[in-house]
Amino acid sequence: MKRLLKPVTASSEVSTYDIPVKWEMRVVLQIQAYNLKDAIQRANKKEFSLPEGEYVDDSYEIDFDRMENCV
């Protein structure tokens, strides 16, 4: 991983930074299908809007892999 941080210098100016973050959510989808295999395949296609879900504890983190696109 590249070192992306620059030395901190004293400044009275406040700046805005775009920091990519990610976290996990947990939901139960109701999928209409002919059998379990079909239901899993349909759920895997991700061709629907995701419902509100439950935050997975301790999953919030800065996405350093996408950070270099923001600098």
Legacy VTK file of the C-alpha trace (Angstrom):
# vtk DataFile Version 3.0
C-alpha trace
ASCII
DATASET POLYDATA
POINTS 71 float
0.000 0.000 0.000
1.300 3.444 -0.915
1.840 5.976 1.787
-0.754 8.645 1.069
-0.397 10.836 4.118
1.530 14.081 3.906
3.199 15.813 6.833
0.804 17.935 8.858
1.573 21.638 8.861
0.006 24.297 11.042
-2.737 26.154 9.196
-5.738 28.200 10.159
-7.602 27.210 6.980
-10.129 24.390 7.083
-10.405 22.209 3.984
-12.909 19.585 2.883
-11.704 16.099 1.981
-13.548 13.252 0.267
-12.746 10.162 2.337
-14.132 6.894 0.919
-15.583 4.653 3.603
-17.358 1.314 3.578
-19.443 -0.777 5.936
-21.572 -3.888 5.853
-25.313 -4.189 6.185
-27.348 -7.291 6.939
-30.796 -7.873 5.418
-33.075 -10.775 4.537
-34.385 -10.651 0.977
-37.662 -12.251 -0.010
-37.034 -13.821 -3.423
-39.742 -15.535 -5.473
-38.250 -18.565 -7.213
-38.964 -22.144 -8.276
-36.427 -23.672 -5.874
-33.572 -22.706 -3.509
-30.940 -22.834 -6.249
-33.038 -20.504 -8.422
-33.568 -18.137 -5.473
-29.818 -17.956 -4.776
-29.100 -17.250 -8.440
-31.702 -14.478 -8.512
-30.349 -12.920 -5.316
-26.826 -13.021 -6.766
-27.844 -10.987 -9.831
-28.291 -7.875 -7.681
-30.892 -6.493 -10.093
-33.082 -4.897 -7.449
-32.871 -2.038 -4.986
-31.628 -3.020 -1.575
-33.968 -2.571 1.389
-33.073 -0.875 4.655
-30.894 -3.153 6.714
-29.073 -3.659 9.964
-25.521 -2.299 10.333
-22.930 -5.026 10.984
-21.035 -4.050 14.151
-17.389 -3.050 13.702
-17.576 -3.155 9.891
-17.098 0.608 9.313
-13.676 1.418 7.882
-11.851 3.838 5.620
-11.519 2.371 2.121
-7.799 2.943 1.552
-7.970 1.073 -1.794
-10.120 3.892 -3.201
-8.302 6.671 -1.340
-5.742 7.277 -4.100
-8.595 8.244 -6.467
-9.590 11.028 -4.078
-6.174 12.668 -3.572
LINES 1 72
71 0 1 2 3 4 5 6 7 8 9 10 11 12 13 14 15 16 17 18 19 20 21 22 23 24 25 26 27 28 29 30 31 32 33 34 35 36 37 38 39 40 41 42 43 44 45 46 47 48 49 50 51 52 53 54 55 56 57 58 59 60 61 62 63 64 65 66 67 68 69 70
